[in-house]
Amino acid sequence: MLTVVPENSDDRDEPRVAAATTGSASMIDEIVREGARRMLAEALQAEVDAYIAAFCEERDENGRRLVVRNGSHQPREVLTSAGAVEVVAPRVNDRRIDPQTGERCRFSSAILPPWCRTTPKVTEVLPLLYLHGLSTSDFVPALGQFLGSSIGLSAPVITKLTETWKTEQQAFARRDLSGVDYVYLWADGIHVNIRLEEHKLCLLVLLGVRADGRKELVALADGYRESVESWADLLRDAARRGMRAPVLAVGDGALGFWGALREVFPATREQRCWFHKIANVLAALPKSAHPGAKKALAEIWNAEDRRHALDAVAAFTAAYGAKFGKAVAKITDDLDELLAFYDFPAEH
């Protein structure tokens, strides 16, 4: 299972931090970086294996193979929009001689050329690869975009990669959740920049927080962000695999997740995501009012306790209610769900 926070991390963030800051976004970036690293490593290994297999019959006068694996290159970083991903490319010792040029043949990776140091497509295509692979069990359509072209994607390479990823995805989707106790659950529907057929289809993501503060990817599936049934299918599957009701769930108010949560885990408390809520409030205010409004909203979600938060809500209402009633209503209408985290341990 993907662990978003390392085992020895001292991080003890709780829903307020995940909801009110960009913490949730950084967790997605961690998943993207780790996924990119693993997928690049597997793709490079499959490419080398296919190259060696193609010339396995060619041998020297002593019966030794002319094309063999020869360790690994030094690690290097490939820059993606989510950060640097360390790549260790396998090396190939090719002792064949090109009959036309008379020069020694050399293996050159079509996936990761020697000069390659940046690949801005990785973080856009990686979610698509998950999404399309999950929904159709066919990773091939995204591989060309992920790797830049179809060059180097021979049939053996594609077969090995897709079978490996299918097996991993199936094992992840079927794993037993009865031995894990998620105290908090964060949910969101993530749209990707690169689409295939259905433009509204997105990644439904569930991140769980254990009692010791570790954050883990609980579930990942394709679906529709505003669809109750899409989220219900995801939660029912998690429940069938032994997942117990979390104490508190965090998410954007526009998600179909809430209707599904009330059906599958009715005892779970609801916490609206402050990150999304702040954006909604600011959208109902003129830009000139944004600096003051941001500061006033921070006084609410960053208050020391519920009583001080309610005082901050009253101050926000008094300052903006007369002219910008719609903006204030976005806070007051969801007040119980916005302040739910104050009923949980302050150290979280």
Secondary structure per residue as TSV (DSSP state, phi and psi in degrees):
chain	resnum	aa	ss	phi	psi
A	1	M	-	360.0	140.1
A	2	L	-	-69.9	121.8
A	3	T	B	-100.8	118.8
A	4	V	S	-77.3	-34.5
A	5	V	S	-110.1	131.0
A	6	P	-	-57.7	157.9
A	7	E	T	-57.6	-37.4
A	8	N	T	-95.4	15.5
A	9	S	-	-70.1	143.5
A	10	D	-	-92.0	1.9
A	11	D	-	-65.2	129.6
A	12	R	-	-130.4	36.3
A	13	D	-	-59.1	145.8
A	14	E	-	-120.7	-174.8
A	15	P	H	-54.5	-32.6
A	16	R	H	-62.2	-45.6
A	17	V	H	-67.1	-44.2
A	18	A	H	-65.1	-31.7
A	19	A	H	-87.1	-36.7
A	20	A	H	-94.2	-8.9
A	21	T	S	-123.0	-170.8
A	22	T	T	-89.7	20.3
A	23	G	H	-58.6	-40.2
A	24	S	H	-64.5	-37.8
A	25	A	H	-65.4	-38.3
A	26	S	H	-67.2	-30.9
A	27	M	H	-66.4	-40.6
A	28	I	H	-62.2	-41.1
A	29	D	H	-60.8	-38.5
A	30	E	H	-62.2	-42.0
A	31	I	H	-62.6	-42.8
A	32	V	H	-62.0	-46.5
A	33	R	H	-63.3	-46.3
A	34	E	H	-65.2	-41.1
A	35	G	H	-63.8	-42.0
A	36	A	H	-63.0	-42.7
A	37	R	H	-61.5	-47.8
A	38	R	H	-66.6	-41.8
A	39	M	H	-68.6	-38.9
A	40	L	H	-64.1	-42.6
A	41	A	H	-61.0	-44.3
A	42	E	H	-68.6	-38.4
A	43	A	H	-65.7	-42.2
A	44	L	H	-64.9	-41.5
A	45	Q	H	-65.1	-42.1
A	46	A	H	-64.9	-37.5
A	47	E	H	-63.9	-43.4
A	48	V	H	-67.0	-42.9
A	49	D	H	-59.0	-42.1
A	50	A	H	-66.6	-38.6
A	51	Y	H	-65.0	-45.4
A	52	I	H	-65.4	-41.3
A	53	A	H	-63.8	-32.1
A	54	A	H	-66.6	-24.7
A	55	F	T	-120.2	24.0
A	56	C	T	-66.0	-22.6
A	57	E	T	-84.9	-13.2
A	58	E	-	-83.1	121.8
A	59	R	B	-135.1	161.5
A	60	D	-	-87.2	-174.2
A	61	E	T	-65.2	-17.7
A	62	N	T	-96.9	5.5
A	63	G	S	84.1	6.7
A	64	R	-	-85.7	145.1
A	65	R	B	-65.0	141.9
A	66	L	S	-83.1	-22.3
A	67	V	E	-123.6	114.5
A	68	V	E	-139.0	161.6
A	69	R	E	-73.1	140.9
A	70	N	E	-137.3	64.8
A	71	G	E	71.0	-148.3
A	72	S	E	-138.2	153.1
A	73	H	-	-72.7	166.5
A	74	Q	-	-64.1	144.1
A	75	P	-	-58.9	142.3
A	76	R	E	-141.1	157.6
A	77	E	E	-99.3	134.2
A	78	V	E	-109.7	120.5
A	79	L	E	-79.9	125.9
A	80	T	E	-117.8	169.8
A	81	S	T	-69.0	-13.9
A	82	A	T	-96.7	1.3
A	83	G	E	126.5	179.0
A	84	A	E	-79.8	135.2
A	85	V	E	-114.5	123.2
A	86	E	E	-79.3	131.0
A	87	V	E	-124.4	133.2
A	88	V	-	-115.4	105.9
A	89	A	-	-88.2	136.3
A	90	P	E	-69.9	149.7
A	91	R	E	-102.9	152.1
A	92	V	E	-126.6	132.6
A	93	N	E	-100.1	104.2
A	94	D	E	-109.5	110.0
A	95	R	-	-100.8	11.4
A	96	R	-	-72.6	154.4
A	97	I	B	-112.1	129.0
A	98	D	-	-70.2	118.5
A	99	P	T	-65.0	-23.9
A	100	Q	T	-82.1	-43.0
A	101	T	T	-98.3	-20.6
A	102	G	-	76.4	4.5
A	103	E	S	-96.9	158.7
A	104	R	B	-69.8	136.7
A	105	C	-	-71.0	147.1
A	106	R	-	-133.6	139.0
A	107	F	-	-81.4	131.8
A	108	S	-	-130.7	122.5
A	109	S	-	-69.0	127.6
A	110	A	S	-78.7	-21.6
A	111	I	S	-79.1	-44.4
A	112	L	S	-133.1	84.0
A	113	P	-	-60.0	155.7
A	114	P	T	-56.2	-31.0
A	115	W	T	-85.0	-9.1
A	116	C	-	-70.7	123.9
A	117	R	-	-129.6	-9.8
A	118	T	B	-145.5	141.8
A	119	T	-	-145.3	87.2
A	120	P	T	-64.7	-12.3
A	121	K	T	-80.0	-18.0
A	122	V	H	-56.4	-52.4
A	123	T	H	-74.0	-15.6
A	124	E	H	-84.4	-38.0
A	125	V	H	-86.8	-27.5
A	126	L	H	-58.1	-48.8
A	127	P	H	-60.1	-36.8
A	128	L	H	-62.6	-39.5
A	129	L	H	-62.2	-45.0
A	130	Y	H	-60.6	-48.9
A	131	L	H	-60.8	-50.6
A	132	H	H	-70.9	-36.7
A	133	G	H	-66.2	-37.8
A	134	L	H	-69.2	-37.8
A	135	S	H	-84.9	-25.4
A	136	T	H	-127.2	-4.4
A	137	S	S	58.0	28.1
A	138	D	-	-132.4	103.7
A	139	F	-	-85.8	-9.9
A	140	V	H	-59.5	-44.2
A	141	P	H	-58.0	-30.1
A	142	A	H	-88.7	-16.5
A	143	L	H	-62.8	-40.6
A	144	G	H	-60.3	-42.1
A	145	Q	H	-71.8	-38.3
A	146	F	H	-63.5	-41.0
A	147	L	H	-94.9	-0.3
A	148	G	S	96.4	-30.1
A	149	S	S	-167.0	176.5
A	150	S	S	-89.0	0.3
A	151	I	T	-64.7	133.6
A	152	G	T	88.6	-10.6
A	153	L	-	-90.8	72.1
A	154	S	-	-71.6	167.0
A	155	A	H	-56.6	-44.9
A	156	P	H	-61.8	-38.0
A	157	V	H	-63.6	-50.0
A	158	I	H	-61.9	-43.7
A	159	T	H	-61.2	-45.7
A	160	K	H	-65.5	-44.4
A	161	L	H	-64.6	-47.8
A	162	T	H	-66.4	-39.0
A	163	E	H	-65.7	-39.7
A	164	T	H	-63.5	-46.5
A	165	W	H	-70.3	-35.6
A	166	K	H	-62.4	-44.1
A	167	T	H	-62.8	-44.3
A	168	E	H	-64.4	-43.4
A	169	Q	H	-64.6	-41.7
A	170	Q	H	-65.5	-40.4
A	171	A	H	-64.7	-40.3
A	172	F	H	-65.5	-42.2
A	173	A	H	-72.4	-19.4
A	174	R	H	-105.7	-0.6
A	175	R	-	-64.2	151.7
A	176	D	-	-76.0	129.2
A	177	L	-	-106.4	4.3
A	178	S	T	-70.2	-22.6
A	179	G	T	-91.0	3.1
A	180	V	-	-116.8	134.3
A	181	D	-	-112.3	102.6
A	182	Y	E	-89.4	117.8
A	183	V	E	-78.3	-44.2
A	184	Y	E	-120.3	150.8
A	185	L	E	-134.6	129.7
A	186	W	E	-112.7	133.2
A	187	A	E	-129.2	142.9
A	188	D	E	-160.9	156.1
A	189	G	E	-105.1	118.3
A	190	I	E	-105.5	115.4
A	191	H	-	-83.5	144.5
A	192	V	-	-107.8	156.3
A	193	N	S	-72.2	-30.9
A	194	I	S	-104.0	127.0
A	195	R	-	-115.3	160.0
A	196	L	-	-107.7	-100.1
A	197	E	S	-90.7	-60.2
A	198	E	-	-92.0	113.5
A	199	H	T	-70.3	-20.3
A	200	K	T	-91.6	-9.9
A	201	L	E	-68.3	139.6
A	202	C	E	-143.6	179.9
A	203	L	E	-91.3	123.9
A	204	L	E	-93.1	117.6
A	205	V	E	-116.9	132.3
A	206	L	E	-120.8	123.1
A	207	L	E	-114.5	131.0
A	208	G	E	-108.5	147.6
A	209	V	E	-116.0	121.9
A	210	R	E	-76.8	171.2
A	211	A	T	-63.5	-28.0
A	212	D	T	-88.1	4.2
A	213	G	S	98.5	-7.8
A	214	R	-	-70.7	138.8
A	215	K	E	-106.0	135.0
A	216	E	E	-136.1	147.1
A	217	L	E	-73.4	116.6
A	218	V	E	-88.3	-47.3
A	219	A	E	-153.7	150.6
A	220	L	E	-147.0	121.7
A	221	A	E	-150.5	161.8
A	222	D	E	-86.9	149.1
A	223	G	E	176.1	-163.7
A	224	Y	E	-117.0	129.8
A	225	R	T	-57.2	-41.5
A	226	E	T	-93.1	2.8
A	227	S	-	-87.2	121.3
A	228	V	H	-64.5	-40.5
A	229	E	H	-67.2	-37.2
A	230	S	H	-60.0	-46.7
A	231	W	H	-69.6	-36.7
A	232	A	H	-62.9	-40.6
A	233	D	H	-59.5	-41.8
A	234	L	H	-66.3	-44.7
A	235	L	H	-70.8	-38.5
A	236	R	H	-62.3	-41.0
A	237	D	H	-63.4	-41.9
A	238	A	H	-63.6	-40.2
A	239	A	H	-65.5	-40.6
A	240	R	H	-61.6	-30.9
A	241	R	T	-89.2	10.0
A	242	G	T	103.2	4.1
A	243	M	-	-69.0	130.3
A	244	R	-	-90.7	160.5
A	245	A	-	-63.2	126.5
A	246	P	-	-69.8	160.5
A	247	V	S	-72.2	-40.7
A	248	L	E	-142.2	137.9
A	249	A	E	-117.2	140.4
A	250	V	E	-120.4	135.2
A	251	G	E	-176.8	172.3
A	252	D	-	-72.1	142.7
A	253	G	T	-65.6	-19.0
A	254	A	T	-83.1	-5.0
A	255	L	-	-72.8	146.3
A	256	G	T	-72.6	-4.7
A	257	F	H	-56.0	-36.5
A	258	W	H	-68.3	-41.8
A	259	G	H	-62.9	-38.2
A	260	A	H	-68.3	-40.3
A	261	L	H	-62.6	-41.7
A	262	R	H	-66.2	-26.5
A	263	E	H	-80.1	-46.7
A	264	V	H	-87.3	-42.8
A	265	F	-	-128.1	72.1
A	266	P	T	-65.0	-21.3
A	267	A	T	-81.2	-11.0
A	268	T	S	-73.8	130.9
A	269	R	E	-71.4	155.8
A	270	E	E	-112.2	134.3
A	271	Q	E	-128.0	119.8
A	272	R	E	-74.5	141.9
A	273	C	-	-73.1	120.8
A	274	W	H	-69.6	-29.2
A	275	F	H	-61.7	-47.0
A	276	H	H	-68.8	-40.4
A	277	K	H	-62.8	-42.2
A	278	I	H	-60.0	-42.6
A	279	A	H	-62.1	-39.7
A	280	N	H	-65.4	-41.4
A	281	V	H	-65.8	-46.1
A	282	L	H	-64.0	-31.3
A	283	A	H	-64.9	-22.0
A	284	A	T	-95.9	6.5
A	285	L	S	-121.1	151.9
A	286	P	-	-67.8	152.7
A	287	K	G	-59.7	-30.2
A	288	S	G	-63.3	-23.8
A	289	A	G	-92.3	-6.6
A	290	H	H	-60.7	-47.5
A	291	P	H	-57.6	-47.0
A	292	G	H	-67.2	-38.0
A	293	A	H	-66.7	-41.5
A	294	K	H	-59.3	-43.3
A	295	K	H	-65.1	-41.9
A	296	A	H	-66.4	-38.5
A	297	L	H	-67.6	-37.1
A	298	A	H	-63.1	-31.7
A	299	E	H	-64.2	-26.1
A	300	I	H	-78.0	-59.3
A	301	W	H	-76.2	-14.5
A	302	N	T	-106.9	13.8
A	303	A	-	-68.0	158.6
A	304	E	S	-74.0	-23.8
A	305	D	S	-159.8	178.7
A	306	R	H	-62.6	-39.1
A	307	R	H	-62.1	-44.9
A	308	H	H	-67.9	-32.5
A	309	A	H	-64.5	-42.1
A	310	L	H	-64.6	-36.3
A	311	D	H	-63.2	-39.8
A	312	A	H	-67.8	-34.8
A	313	V	H	-64.4	-42.5
A	314	A	H	-62.2	-40.3
A	315	A	H	-66.9	-39.2
A	316	F	H	-65.1	-40.8
A	317	T	H	-64.2	-42.6
A	318	A	H	-65.1	-35.7
A	319	A	H	-77.7	-34.2
A	320	Y	H	-121.7	-8.2
A	321	G	T	-64.5	-37.6
A	322	A	T	-64.3	-43.6
A	323	K	T	-96.6	-30.9
A	324	F	-	-127.2	63.8
A	325	G	H	-61.9	-35.9
A	326	K	H	-65.8	-38.5
A	327	A	H	-65.4	-42.6
A	328	V	H	-67.2	-37.5
A	329	A	H	-62.5	-28.8
A	330	K	H	-64.0	-24.3
A	331	I	H	-89.8	-51.4
A	332	T	H	-68.2	-31.1
A	333	D	T	-70.8	-27.2
A	334	D	T	-113.7	26.3
A	335	L	H	-60.4	-44.7
A	336	D	H	-60.2	-42.3
A	337	E	H	-73.1	-28.5
A	338	L	H	-75.2	-26.9
A	339	L	S	-107.5	11.2
A	340	A	G	-59.6	-34.0
A	341	F	G	-65.1	-18.2
A	342	Y	G	-67.9	-13.1
A	343	D	G	-86.8	4.6
A	344	F	S	-115.6	165.4
A	345	P	-	-52.7	133.4
A	346	A	T	-63.5	-32.0
A	347	E	T	-67.4	-15.4
A	348	H	-	-75.8	360.0
